[in-house]
């Protein structure tokens, strides 16, 4: 079970990191952007670590309060959830 969850989290975090990077590239080149809701949803469904790292690596979405505060909050919830899951198993 933990192996499946670990694989899922790895994939969703890589995808989320890539989406933030692609959106930053599109912002620089005045291209059609990825919706903010999509970026937040991918963070919510497990990609919060990828989103958090991408925000700092790409310096993207760091000024918007709803990214600045919700992504780290999601990360804390995800980490606590994983700790509780591991302790119970």
GIPEPE-V584835 format. One record per backbone hydrogen bond with DSSP energy under -1.0 kcal/mol. CO is the residue of the C=O (numbers start at 1). NH is the residue of the N-H. E is the energy in kcal/mol with one decimal. If there is no record, write none. Layout:
co:nh:e
CO:NH:E
CO:NH:E
This chain:
co:nh:e
1:5:-2.3
2:6:-2.7
3:7:-2.4
4:8:-2.5
5:9:-2.8
6:10:-2.2
7:11:-2.4
8:12:-2.9
9:13:-2.0
10:14:-2.1
11:15:-2.6
12:16:-2.4
13:17:-2.5
14:18:-2.4
15:19:-2.6
16:20:-2.2
17:21:-2.1
18:22:-3.0
19:23:-2.6
20:24:-2.1
21:25:-2.3
22:26:-2.7
23:27:-2.2
24:28:-2.2
25:29:-1.9
26:31:-2.7
35:39:-1.8
36:40:-2.6
37:41:-2.7
38:42:-2.3
39:43:-1.4
40:44:-2.5
41:45:-2.4
42:47:-2.0
43:46:-1.3
47:51:-2.4
48:52:-2.7
49:53:-2.6
50:54:-2.4
51:55:-2.6
52:56:-1.2
53:57:-2.9
54:58:-2.7
55:60:-1.1
64:67:-1.4
64:68:-3.1
65:69:-2.2
67:71:-1.5
69:73:-1.4
70:74:-2.9
71:75:-2.3
72:76:-2.2
73:77:-2.3
74:78:-2.8
75:79:-2.6
76:80:-2.7
77:81:-2.5
78:82:-2.3
79:83:-2.4
80:84:-2.6
81:85:-2.2
82:86:-2.6
83:87:-2.6
84:88:-2.1
85:89:-1.4
